[in-house]
Amino acid sequence: AGWLDTVTTYLFVVDIETLEERRLDGAYGGGIVENDSGLQPAWHPGDDWIAFCAYHGENPDDSYVQDIYVVDVETGAVERVTDGELFAAEPTWSPDGSRLAFAASDPTNWYVPTNVYVTDRDTGEYRSLTEGLDRHLAWFEHLAWLDDESLLTAIGDGGWSRFVRLDTGGSHERVFDRQSREESLVGFDTAGGTVAFTRQHPRDGIDVFGMNATGLDASADDRDPRNRLTDLNPELVADYEHPEFDRVTFEGTFGDEVEAVTFSPPEFDPADPDGDRPLLLSIHGGPRRYDEPHFDFDTAYWTTRGYVVCKVNYHGSTSYGRDFCERLSGSWGDAEVTDVLAGTDELVERGWVATGYTLTETDRFAAGIAEHGVYDMRSAFGTDDSHRWAENELGLPWENPAAYDAVSSVTDVDQIDTPLLLTAGEEDWRCPPTQAEQMHVSLQKRGVESKLVVYPDTNHVHHYIAEPDRAVHRLEAMDEWMARFDPERQSSDRCN
């Protein structure tokens, strides 16, 4: 139950023979993130205990704290494992059940890297295994035990998702150097001395691989120890042109190095560009995210239409350490814009591109597309699901209105002259559709060309992953908008 609903989620156990169900009254959910993460139950390998995540403290709808609890299935007794000071997730028992590992971050500061902790079941004490690593876990956050003394996880490491092995003694080590920086992890698990993982490559698709856990020690020069277990959509991979991948570095806002990942048309040669290409800047949200080598239809769609797609890991992105990430704290809309423009300048200087197509604070771009955005932080407060995050960084809107206005693009709508396509999901509670409506109306009042598309029954996560006809419509609408303001090309035919 929360401020805006009366629903409480409980854990149930079901007898697999009689199918009789029983509610564990003390194992209930709570906290701001419950709707996103669930209770994440993890059954103990030897005893009738279940670890789960929730927050049972005061004001659960006003805190990002999430604790790990253990419930005794027989008695219903509940024990709290963590101390109410962490945002904890991913409880994972060791094979012998003597230890419980979990991932946790600072609930008051998302820029602090995630740590992996392990607790001794007998003493109840827990300690970090990743102290000093200075990296957030990979975006899909997962932990898996290799044996009773070591775990495997994945981190974001310089625009790249890769394996890290953790020892219960407190050491950590980057492993599997055989993985190139042109491929990235999507997910993994371990069992019986085997590691199975999903890997993506811009030109080779997304597939499942397996290897003996000893293969984690393979260097870049060793024989590849993995076996490819799937070959999904081979005709698609073989018959369609896929982009060339590259990494570009340049000086960012604060004089340090910023990196972008680029995806170019198949025939494009970065060493010999042979003519300028139009540039499409694809800017990740979050901002605590990172772009990396990936395989997806969106990117291939644009590169086959002649665009160089550039994704800048601007200040505020994860995978480059806390200092780099925290530069954006409480000050959105400055450093990241400068970084993105610096990336544009770098590609122009290299002779890769002639111009760019997105909306920022300048008039150098021909058109822009803004998807599932927040444009007025004051009106978003309490209507989205991120009020606690906003308060952590900006204070309360009625106490610090200037801070909210400073990071709200609608406040500077009088400076926008770039044609803008806005899209939103009707059921998006992270970036409510009213935000897009507000920006659209403001632009219309100013006489700036804009178009609004709201997708029904679509939430924040599924804005990209939707029914095929909706996914096709999204790309067609974007393509038509880009072509409308690009004198060098016409709108493409229907996606094929």
Secondary structure by P-SEA (a helix, b strand, c coil): ccccccbbbbbbbbcccccbbbbccccccccccccccccbbbbbccccbbbbbbbcccccccccbbbbbbbcccccbbbbcccccccccccccccccccccccccccccccccbbbbbbcccccbbbbccccccccccccbbbbbccccccccccccccbbbbbbbbcccccccccccccccccccccccccccccbbbbbcccccbbbbbcccccccccccccccccccccaaaaaacbbbbbbbccccccccccbbbbbbbcccccccccccbbbbbbbbbbccccccccccccaaaaaaaaaccbbbbbbcccccccccccccccccccccaaaaaaaaaaaaaaaaccccccccccccccccccccccccccccccccccccaaaaaaccccccccaaaaaaacccccccccccbbbbbbbcccccccaaaaaaaaaaaaaacccbbbbbbccccccccccccaaaaaaaaaaaaaaaaaaccccccccccc
